[in-house]
Amino acid sequence: MENKTGRSEFIFLGLSSDPQLQMFLFVVFLTIYLITLSGNIIIILVIRMDPFLYSPMYYFLSHLSFVDICYSTDIVPKMLANMLMNQNTISSTGCLTQMFFSLLLSVTEVFILSAMAYDRYTAVCHPLHYIVVMKKSICNYLVMGSWLMGLSFAVVNTMPTFNVQFCDLHEIKHFSCELPPLLKTASSDTFLNNIILYSSVIIFGLGSFLPTLVSYIHIISTILKIRSTDGRKKAFSTCSSHLIVVGLLYVTGMSQYMKPSSISSVALDELFSVQYSILTPMLNPIIYSLKNKEVKRALGRMFGKK
């Protein structure tokens, strides 16, 4: 990458060039990052320490929290450092590394959410077979498969960037090294790169979205057949937090990559990116702790409340 560019740095145009606004954004994103770290670490500790949360759903949730910590850490600290030092540069190696892990973690997250959807489908639609179907080895395979899918997506999209030549200015109209804005700085033809990117987004996106969609079609159908209102509420409450998280991630993530170029803009791209790469990792533990009674009880036990 460096041999192709002739320079060792890229320049982020960032969210703002106003020093006062940058300091305000620094405080905002530092707060978000600290909440993200503390919230997800607490979720992991509660699940690991509380024997009442020893089930596949919480096993997947702990891995989701770990991915959220890594995803946020891949992007936010560098952004905060640039804001604090009033500079917006990143080395070409650092840019490529950040982009690789961003691709890896984002796809791993959606596949873990798919595994969680399958878990909820089994619990609601086939409760008598739940222990057999969702045994520990199957859960391990689902998590390893999620990481493998993320790694495959990252490798497939990162390797072709080594052949891309970039403009002398190397200005990225973004606050991080995401692949689409990075390719827009290229001086060579990126047609093949874009074909690979959007093809893989469709393949991996549908590969994670369709199982989630099918699972929830069966879940909703099963819940509607429950005659008791309390029974329907209880069944839906086990899925509501996951459904909110899935909605937040898919709506913003797919909108970013699949929206028509005619409605694309730097501000809109950055807004979508902030949502799924910075806000969603913060919101996930909040949503799960507020919407899940078992997690709230476990938090109470952890902090000594009855």
PyMOL commands that set and color helices and strands:
alter all, ss='L'
color gray80, all
select helices_A, chain A and resi 2-5+19-49+51-53+56-84+92-125+127-133+136-163+179-183+191-224+229-258+261-263+266-291+293-302
alter helices_A, ss='H'
color red, helices_A
select strands_A, chain A and resi 9-12+89-91+171-172
alter strands_A, ss='S'
color yellow, strands_A
deselect
rebuild
show_as cartoon
